[in-house]
Structures are given as C-alpha cells and as structure tokens.
Amino acid sequence: MINIIKSLNYGARRDPVNWITIGSLLVLPFLGMYVMGAVGGDTLQQVTPSFYFATQLMAIIFVITCFGMIILACNLVAGDAGDKTMNYEIMAGHSRTKIFAARMMAGFLWGAVLVFLLTILPLGYLNLAYGWGLETDPEEVLLRCLLVFFPTLRFCAFSMMTASIMRSAGKGIAVSYVAYLALAMGTSMLQELFQVTITYQTSMTNAAFLLVSTNSRNVVMDGRTVALYDTAVTPEMIYNTIGFSVLFTVIYLIVAYINFKKRDRD
C-alpha cells in the first residue's frame, strides 16, 4: 500500500494541474486582501490575522479554496483511471482494499491536509508581519480554524467518493462542483424563504459557521474605536462539528468502498 501511495504522490507532483491549483490557492489570500484594500480603503499593512478573520475574508477565501480541494482530491483518486493503472495494481497482487485505502489516503493528504494548511497559512505570515490585532481572541480563532479541518475532511471525502464512483477525475470534479453549487443555493433558499438555518448538516455551512462571527461590540482602545468580535467556542460547536463530520466522512468512504469493491475495472 505504501508503494501505491508513493506512486500516486509521484504522479501528483508531476501533474501541472495540481501545481497550478496550489499556486492559485497561495495567491488567493493576497488577491482577496488587495481587493478588500481597494474597495474598503484599507492598506495591506492593516490586514492583521484578527482583521483577516473578523472581516469574513478568511471565510470567503475558504469558499473559493474548496474548488481547489475538489480538483486535488479528484485528481489523486481518479486521475489515472483512464490509463488502467488500477488494473496493473490488481495484477501486481495488491488487493482492492489496499488500492482503495491508498488512494483515499493520498486524496486526503493532497485534498484535505494540504488545502487546510494553505487555508490557515495567512494567519501565520500576517501574524509574523503585523502582529495579531485587536478584533478577535487568537486562541479562540485558532480553535475555530482547527475545527474547520473536520468539515474540510468531510468535503474532501465527498469529492473522492464522486470521483471514485464516476471513475474519472474530470467527471468527479464536474459533479462535485455542481453538487457544491446546488447545496449553496439550496441552503440559501431555505434560509431566505423558510427561515430554516442549516449549520452542521453540511460541510460548507459548518465551515462558514466556524469562520464567521457576526456578534461584536465597539470599545475604545488606545484612543480609537475597535470592534471586538465574539469568537468563543462552545462545547456544542465542538461536538456537532466533529460528530457530523466524522459520520458523513465514514458514510462517503463506505459508499465509495462498496462501489470500488464490487465494480469491475475497465
């Protein structure tokens, strides 16, 4: 199984689509900060990690980052489906269970772990450059960011399941993208038309709930008015985020495994 993972990683490192995706995800926060500065009149020097989170820019960037996650996850799981690589792996004596597990692990590493690290990376270099800032509590924000890893894992599992069932990275990307848009529109309509709030039931609403804080109060600090945001993390947020994410991640993997196990390879 280790050899399969190494082979998948080797192929992923040689795929220019993956590097273009990663490069875009690295540039995206800078582009967002530039647009925010151009529109809001703030300079880049004022964008501390606290300000980056409080203005919901981090949440907006994460939403766009999910498209990159779809590409990376689907490419790792089914990017080689067209060249019959899985047939060769089976003929080499590897069980389908090991082949499936190796692809899921590689997909999680590139699609969930890597994307999660790229998501929280701006907090690190902005903190080193400008300090944390006054708007939020750093420990609470970091805890929220750590919890975001679980919805990220869940969404990555969904994308990998789709690619595995479709036996195509391209089809998996397309279906995952359409499902993502349909989910976003559906939850928005439920909230606007029927006042039904979806929070933990989907990975994206869960992540948005963690990365957005609308409760704030104005206080005077160092001679200027600062909006302090409530970023406290409740036990309910922790239990529901982890519980729903793990549950759906397991369901997606089981569905993908059953399909992978029973379906003949082309």
Secondary structure as the mmCIF struct_conf table of DSSP 4:
data_model
#
loop_
_struct_conf.conf_type_id
_struct_conf.id
_struct_conf.beg_label_comp_id
_struct_conf.beg_label_asym_id
_struct_conf.beg_label_seq_id
_struct_conf.end_label_comp_id
_struct_conf.end_label_asym_id
_struct_conf.end_label_seq_id
HELX_RH_AL_P HELX_RH_AL_P1 ILE A 2 ARG A 13
TURN_TY1_P TURN_TY1_P1 ARG A 14 ARG A 14
HELX_RH_AL_P HELX_RH_AL_P2 PRO A 16 GLY A 40
HELX_RH_3T_P HELX_RH_3T_P1 LEU A 44 GLN A 46
HELX_RH_AL_P HELX_RH_AL_P3 PRO A 49 ALA A 54
TURN_TY1_P TURN_TY1_P2 THR A 55 GLN A 56
HELX_RH_AL_P HELX_RH_AL_P4 LEU A 57 ALA A 78
TURN_TY1_P TURN_TY1_P3 GLY A 79 ASP A 80
HELX_RH_3T_P HELX_RH_3T_P2 ALA A 81 ASP A 83
TURN_TY1_P TURN_TY1_P4 LYS A 84 LYS A 84
HELX_RH_AL_P HELX_RH_AL_P5 THR A 85 MET A 91
TURN_TY1_P TURN_TY1_P5 ALA A 92 GLY A 93
HELX_RH_AL_P HELX_RH_AL_P6 ARG A 96 PHE A 108
HELX_RH_PI_P HELX_RH_PI_P1 LEU A 109 VAL A 113
HELX_RH_AL_P HELX_RH_AL_P7 LEU A 114 TYR A 130
BEND BEND1 LEU A 134 THR A 136
HELX_RH_AL_P HELX_RH_AL_P8 PRO A 138 MET A 166
TURN_TY1_P TURN_TY1_P6 ARG A 167 ARG A 167
HELX_RH_AL_P HELX_RH_AL_P9 ALA A 169 PHE A 194
BEND BEND2 THR A 199 THR A 202
HELX_RH_AL_P HELX_RH_AL_P10 SER A 203 LEU A 211
STRN STRN1 SER A 216 MET A 221
TURN_TY1_P TURN_TY1_P7 ASP A 222 GLY A 223
STRN STRN2 ARG A 224 TYR A 229
HELX_RH_AL_P HELX_RH_AL_P11 PRO A 235 LYS A 262
BEND BEND3 ARG A 263 ARG A 263
HELX_LH_PP_P HELX_LH_PP_P1 ASP A 264 ARG A 265
#
